[in-house]
């Protein structure tokens, strides 16, 4: 009895540990970080304190090949193959064999009537489900960091001023949309006009995050909605 009791206690402790570990993972934030520095693009993904760089890939250093200490073996001399015998003449009275005929595959005729099977209401329901999922994902998403540092330079003062005006107007239109649709925790946007330079410089860093359990709930809702629509569509097809 004591051994069975200890086994049950051990199993209960293991299940409790796994449950706590699962809750901790669900409460961790999943992160995506993007950085653009001049012409270089960087991409990281992370979960909690862990982070993994996806782009650019780390190049592995080539391994040095060890020199073989074995003496080189003597290569066998290539002998010339014997001359091929002359072609035999055809025997008199023997007819030439006909060339093999290649069978031509029948060309597949296009099947008409594909547009008749297109179910517009079902496609509209799927689009509505996708838009609803995007709205839920937008509410769960949070912008942890949005940094933009741009120096406008073209080498010509007039063109630089015009480019700076267009960039400043674009930032002024984009920033209110960003703050209205997403939760922005930290932002720093600077656009300057650099008349002395000849080439524009840009630095962009964006990090977004969402809790794992929120993403899991959104995925379950989308999957249930898709299965419901699929079942409804199959029932309507059978009834027709």
N, C-alpha and C positions, 0 to 999 in steps of 0.2 A: 504493500500500500504506500509506503514512504517513497519508493522509487517512482510509482505512478504519479504521486503528488508532486514530486520534484520535476517530473517531465511536463506535467500540466503547467506548473509555475514557469518553467523555462519557455514553453510555447506561448504562454500569455505575455511574458516579458518581451519575446521576439515580436509578437504581433503589435504590442504597444509601441515598441521602438520603430517598427515600420510605419505605423500610423502617424507617429509624431514626425518622422522623416518626410512622409508624404505631405503633411500639412505645411511643413517648412518649405518644401519645394513649391507648393501651390502659392505660398505667400511671397515668394521671391520675384523680383522684377526681371522680365526678359528685355534685353536692350539691343538696339542696333545703332551703331555709330558710323557716320560717313564723314570723310574729310577730303577736301579738294584743295590741293596746294599747287598752284600753277598748273602744270599738265599732269601731275601725279594724283591718282585716285586711291584712297585707302578705305577699307571696309572691315569693321569689327562686329562680332556678335558676342553677347554675354548673357550669363544667367547668374544673378546674385554677384558674388565676388569673383566669379570666373569670367575670363575673356579670351576670345579666340580671334586671331586675325585671319580673314579670308582672302583679302586682296591688299597688296600684291603678295603672291606666294613667296615664301622664303626659298631662295635658291640654295640647293645643297652643294657643298664644296666637292669638287671631283676628287675621288680617292686616287692616291698615288699608286701606280702599278709597280709591283715588286719585280725586280729584274730576276729572270730565271737563271740559276747557276748551272743548269744542265748544259752540257756541250751540244752544239747543234749537230743533228744527225745528217749524214750525207743523203742528199736528195737523189732518188733514182732518176736515171736519165730517161727521158721520154723517147721511146722508139717510134719511128714513123710507121703508121699502119700499112699493111700490104695493099698494093693497088687493087682496086675493085675490078672484077672481070667485066669484059665488054658486054653490052646488052645483047641478048639473043634475038635473032631475027624471028619474025612471026612465021609460023609454019604455013605452007600453002594450003588453002582450003579452010583455014580456021578464021572464023569471023571475029571481028573486034567486039569486045564486050561493051555493051551500052553503058553510058555514064549513069551513075545512080541518081535518081530523081529525088529532089528535096521536096518533102511535103510542105505545102503552104498551110499555115494555120488560118483557120477561119477568122475573119475580122469580126470582133465583137460589135454587135450593133448597139448603139446607145439606147438605154432604157428611158423611155419618156415617162412623164407623169410624176417626176420627183417633187415638183412643187405642190402637187395635190396632197401629198402626205405631210406637208408642213402644217403643224398645229400652232396657229398664231396665239390663241389664248394661253396655251401651255408655255410658250416662249415668253409671253408677257408676265406670267406668274413667276417664272424663273428670274426675269430681270428685276421684278419687284422684290423678290427674296434677296437677290444680290445687293440691291440698293439698301434694303433694311439692314443687311449684315455690315455693309460699309458704314452706315450710321452708327450702329452699335460699336463697331471697331473704333470709329472716330471718338466716341465718348470715352472709351477705355484707354485711348492713347494719350500720352503726355510727352511734350517736348521738354526734355531736361536741359538742353543747351542748343542755342542757335546763335552762332557767331559768324559774322560776315565782315570782312575787311577788304575793300576794293579800292584800288588806286587807278583812276582813269588817265591814260596817257596815249597819245597817238603820234606825237612829234610835230603836230601842227596845232597852234593855239586855238584857232577857230573850231576845228574838228573836235579837239579835246573838250572845249566848252559845250558843244552840242551833245557829245556823247555823255558828258557828265550830267547835263540836264535830263537826258532820256533815262539814264540809270537812276537818278534821284527820283524821278517821277514814277518809275517802275517799283522802286522800293517803297515809296509812299503809298502806292496802291496795294502792294502785296502784304505789307505788315498788318493793316487792320483786318484783312481776311484771315491771316494766320491767327491773330489773337481772338478773333470771333469764333473760329471753328475748332481750335485746339487750345489745350491748356499749356501755356508757355511758362516755364519756370524761370529761365534765365535767357536773356537775349542781349546782344550787343552788335549793332549794325553801324558800320562806318563806310561812307562813300566819299572819297576825296578826289580833288582834281589836281593831277600832277603834271604841270606844264613842262617841267624840265626833262621828263622821261620820254622815251620813244615807244615803250611797250607797256600795256596795262598789266597789273598784277592783281591776283585775287586769292583770297584765303576764305574757305567755307568749312564750317564744322557744325554738324547736326547730329544730335543724339536723341532718340525717342525710346520710350519704354512703356511697358504695360505689365500688369501682374499676370502671373501664369493662370490663376484660377479664373480671371476675367476672360482670358483668351479661350480657356477650356469651356466656359459657359456659352460663349458666343459660338464656338464650334459645335457644341451639342444642339443649340437652338437651330443653327443653319442646317445641320444634318437631319433633325426631326422635321423641319419644314420641307426639305427636299424629298424626304421619304413620303411625307403626306401628299405632296403634289404628285409624286410619281404613282402612288397608289390610286389617287383620284383619277389620274390620266389613264391608267390601265383599266379601271372600272368603266370609264366612259367609252374606251375603245372596244371593250367586250360587249357592252350594251348596244353599241351601234352595229 
